Amino acid sequence: MTRYQKTIEQFETLFKCDIIDLKKLKILAFSGCPTDNGIRSLTWKILLNYLVLDQTKWSSHLSKQRDLYRGYIRETIIQPGLTSSPQSNIVDHPLNSAPNSSWAAYFKENEILLQIDKDVRRLCPDLSFFQRQTEYPCAEIMNQEVGFESLRKRIVSTSLKVESHSQSRLTGRLEFQSNNSLQQSIRNDNSEYEVLANGCEAHWEVVERILFVYSKLNSGQGYTQGMNEIIGPIYYTFATDPNIEWREHAEADTFYCFTSLMTHLRDNFMKIYDNSEFGILGRMQKFLSLLKKIDNEVYELLDKQKLKPEFFAFRWLTLLLSQEFHLPDVLRIWDSFFADQDQNFQFLLYFCCAMVTLQRDQILTGDYSQNIKLLQHYPPDTDIHKIIEKAAELKRMHYI
């Protein structure tokens, strides 16, 4: 029996128990989940606190949660103006400028939808998966029930002929699109990928819907650019599960796991929390402090060159390195991260330090331009197992 087959057997032995041993599962997951038999998909659902440890409760729990998600779709994607408010005799309509007008909120939401649409269309551009048709389009949308419209229609409707501008937290650049450039962007995206017929949905459209529902249910946080990079690997893992029963409900399951993960990452995406202990500035400071403890020579050089962590570590920490490596490697890295999430992703800090120290020879001989290029475009073909091993070693030697 090969080592890989033995690992599969160890996972499946755990899953045969009515009560999952979480401690053993975390140990196995930290060393990597097999890609076969839907093991990673099931493990992530448990580690992200979507599935309870008692398997006898899974059936009723999943049925309840998936029904609840379908209700969220009805509540959040239904077109306003079709229902009247019991508190008012005034009929709501698109020209109603009242602050409590559901149509005013609808037009505001379209600006958020535009940003989500722009981001998810370009999700994992090197992978054709997200542009392919899903086997399980949303029944409520596809059946054209009264009061529903697809987000696809909202994107191309005249109600979206507005100017859209936003500042990216990931790049710091101000992005601006006028009516004409916005429409041209939509046309370009539609021509780049095969346009699916009515009644069909691409995987990126499913991701778009999840993010839109999430943004409406979490209005205090909303949607921020970069969340698409967090949800993408989760949805991919669930939507490619070999078990049809799991794959069919990938959308709802992704929503709940993404929501759970965002409870840990939320502060990274909210500027108001930047200076808090778990905000992005605080996280970058912890990274710097750890790097100084691990390799002071590299730390001093980066400090001398004024190569601040905002220039490279901001993206690493915010997006869990989803932009630095190929998707299969990202999935493997996330196995370890999710097994360690109870410690607020401390292992992520060690992993980032390992990335730097493994390139120390190049960094110590490089100038500012060479080093910033290296760290902003980390070699994607690096053996991530070596980085994981190095990170685990650093954690044993320099525990925070």
N, C-alpha and C positions, 0 to 999 in steps of 0.2 A: 504494500500500500504506500503510495506516494505521500509526501507531507501535505500536499494540497487536498488529497482525498481524505486524509486523516482530519484535516481542519473542517471539511464539510461534515464529516461524521460527528465531530464534537459539537458543532452548531445544531445539527439535526437531533442529536441526543438531548440537548437542552430544550429544544422546541417540542419534544415528545412529552415533557412534563406538564401537568396541569398548571403548576405554579412555576413561572420562569425564574431561574436564579439570576438576578440582575448583576450581582457581583461577578459571577463567572462569565456572563454575557459581555460585560464591559471589558474584561481581560481578553476575551477572544476577539472582540471587535477592535480593540486597540491595535492588535497585531494584523488586522485586515480581514474584511469580510469576503468570502468567496463570491465570485460573480455568478455562480450556478444556482439553480433551484430557488431563485428569489430570496436567497438568504440575506443579502444586503438590504433589500426592500423591507423585509420583515423586521430585521434588526434595527433599522433606522426608526421604524414606527414605534418600537418599544423604547429606544433610547431618547426619542424626542417626546416621550410621555403621551403619545396618542393612544397606544394600546396599554391596557393595564396588565399586570403580571399574571393575573388569574385568567387563564385561557378559557375557562368555562363561561366567562362573562363577555367574551369577545363578540359573539354573534349579536346579542342584544345591544351592546355598546355601539358597534359599527352601524347597525340598522338605525339607531337613534341619531347618531352624529351625521350620517349621510342624508337622512330625511331633513335634519336641521339645516344642512348646507343647501339642499334644494330650496328650502324656505328662504334662505338668504338670497338666493338668485332671484326669487320672485319679488322679494322686498327691495332689492337694490338695483335691479335692471329694468323694473317696470317703468314705463314712460309716465312721467308726472302729467297731471292735467286730466287724466282719465277717471280719477276718483275725486269726489268732492269732500271737503272738510266738514265734519259735523259741527264744528264751532263757528262756521261762517256760511252765510248765504251767498257770498260772492263767488262767482265761478272763476276758477284760476285759468289763465290763458297765457300764451307765449309773450304777450306784450305787457303782462302784469309786472310792474316794477316794485311791488310791495316787498319788504324784507323777508316776509314769510312765504313768498311765492315759491311753490315747488318748481315752477319753470325757471326761475332765477337760479335756483340751486342746480337745476339740470344743466343750464348753460355753463355754470361754473365747473361742474363735474367734467364737462367736455374738455376743458383745458387740461385736467388731470389725465383724462383718457388719452388725449393726444400724446402726452409724454410717455405714458405706458405703452401705447401703440408703437411709438417710435423706437422704444428700447427693446420690446420683445420681438419685433420683426428682425432684429439683428442679433438675436440670442444665439450664441455658439455658431458663428457664421461658417466655420469649417466643418460643421456637422449638418447633414441634410435632414436629420430627424425632425427638427422643429418645423420645417416647411412641409413635411409629409402629412397626409390626411390621418386623423385619428379614427380608430375603429368605433369610438364611443362619443359622438357629438352630444351636446347637451339636449336632452329630450324636450325640455320646456321651451328652448329657443327654436329648435328644429321643427317642432310641431306647430309653431306659429300660434300659440295660445293667445287669446285676447289680452291686450295690455303689454305684450312682450315685443321687444325688438332686439335684434342681434347688435352687439357692439360694432360689428362690421358696418352696419347701416348707419350707425351714429357717426362713425368716422367719415364716411363719404357724404353725409347729409349736409345740406346748406347751413345747418345750425353750427357747423364746425368752421365756418368761414370767419374765423377770428384771428387776430394776431396772437401768437404764442411766444412768450419769452420766459426763460428760467435760467437760474444760475446753477451750474453743476457743482456739487460739493466735491466730486471726484476730480474735476479738472480745474475748478475755479474760474472757468471761462463763462462769459455771458453768452447764452445761445438765444438767437432771435430769428423768428420766421414770420414773414409777412403772409398775407393771404395767398399771393401767387406762389411764393416759394414753398409754402405749406402744401398746397395742392400738387405742386410739381414733385415734392418729396413723396407724397402718397402714390402718385403715378409711377415714380421710379421704383418704389418698393413693390408695387403690384406687378410691374413688368419684370422685376428681378426674379420673382418666384412665380410658380404656376398658380393661377387664380382658380380656386376651387369653386365648383358649382354650388348653387343654393342647396342646402340640405347637408352640406359637407363642411367640416371644420379642420383646419390645420392645428397641429399641436401648439404652435405659438398663440393661436387664438384662445385655446383653453387656458394657457398661462396668463394671457391678457385678462381674461374674465376673472381668474382667481385674484389677481392683483387689484383689479377694479373693485371687486367685492370686499377685499381686505381694506382698501383705502376708504371705502364708505363706512364700513363697520368700525374703523379706527380713525375717525375724523380728526382726533387730536394729533395724530401722527401723519395720517394720509400716506401718500406714495412719494418716495424719494428715489431719484435715479440711483441705480445700483442694486435695488431690491430684486430686480429681474435676474441679476447674476447670482443671487442667493437662492431664489426659488427654482431656477433652471435645472441644476443638478438633482434636486429633490424630485421634481416632476419627471425628469428623464428616468430616474431609477424606478419610480413607481409605474410609469407608463410602459416600461419594457419588462415588467415582471412576467415571467413565463406562466404564472398562475392566472388564468383568465378571470377568476372571481376577484382577485386583487387588482388586476390591470383595468377592469371595467370601472372601478371606482377610484382611479388614480387622481382625478380632479379633486374630489372631496377630501381624500386622504392627504393630498399635497397641501390643501388649504389649511388643515389643522396642524400638520407638522411644521409648515412654514410659520404659522401663527405662534406655535410653541417656541420655535427657534428665535423668532423676533423678540420674544420676551427677554432674551439674553443679549440680542444685538441692537435693540431699539435705540439705546442711547447713542450708538454710533451714527445713526441717521437723523438725529434731532439736534440741531445746533444749540438749542437751549441747554442741553446737557453736556456740551463739549468739555466743560471744565470740571464736571463731576468725576468721582472716582472711576466710574466705568464708562465715561464719555470718551470720545476718540482722542482728545488731547491728553487725558489722563492715561489712556492705554499706550499712547506713543511715549509718554514719559516713563512708564514702567518698562517698555521695551528698551529705551535708552539706558536706563539704570541697570537693567539686566545685562545688556551688551557690555557696559562698562565693567561690570563685575566679571564677566566671562572672558572678554578680550579687550583690555584697556588700550592696547596699542592701536587696534582698529578704531576703537571709539575716539581716541585722541586725534587720529588722522581725519576721520569724518568731521569732527568738531573743528579742526583747523581749516579744512576745506569748506566749512560752512555748508556741508551737505546734510541738511535737516531731514528728519524722518518724514516731515510733511511731503517731501518730494518723492518718496517711495513707499514708506511703511504705512502711510495713510490708507492707500489702496489695499495693501496686504491685509491689514487688520480689519478694515471695514468689510471687505468682500471675501474674507476667509480664503484668500489666495486663489479664488476661482478664476482670476484673469492671468495668473502667472504660469499655469501648467495646462497640459492637455486634459480634456475631461476625464478620461479613465484614471489619470493620476490624481485629479481633484477628488474623485469619488473615494480613492484609497486614502488620501489625506484626511478626508472628512470622517472616515471610519474612526480614526484616532481622535479627532476633535470631538465628535459626538459622544465617544466613550468617556471623554474628559470634561464635558460641558458643565457638570455640577460644580466645577472649580472655576466657573466663569471663563472658560477657554484659556486657562493659563498655559496649556500646552502650545497654543498658538504663538505665544510670546517666545517660548523656547524654540519652536520651529523656525520663526523668523530670525532669531539669533543664529540658529544653525545654518540657515541660508547664507547669512553674512560671513560667518566664520569659515565655512567651506570654500568661500571665495577670497579668503584673507590675502593670499599671495598676490592675486591680481589687484586687489584693493590697495595693498600697501605699496605697490609699484605704479599705481595709476594716478593720473591727475584728476581734477574735478570733473572734467567732461567725460573722461573714460569711466569713472566710477559711477556717475549719475546714470550714464547709459547702461552700465552693467546692472545696476539695482532697479532701474525702471523697466528694463527688458531682461529680466532674469532668464538665463538659459533654460528654455522650456523642456529640453530633452535631458536635463539633469536627472540622475537616478534618485527618485524621491525616497526610495527605501533607505538610501544612505543618509538623506536629510532627516528622516524619521528616527533612524538609529542614533544619529548625532544629537538630535533634540532630546531623545529619551536619556541619553548619557548626560547632557547638560542639566536636565531636570534632577537627576540623581545627585549631581555634584553641586548644583547651585539652586537649591529649592528656595522659592520665594517665601 
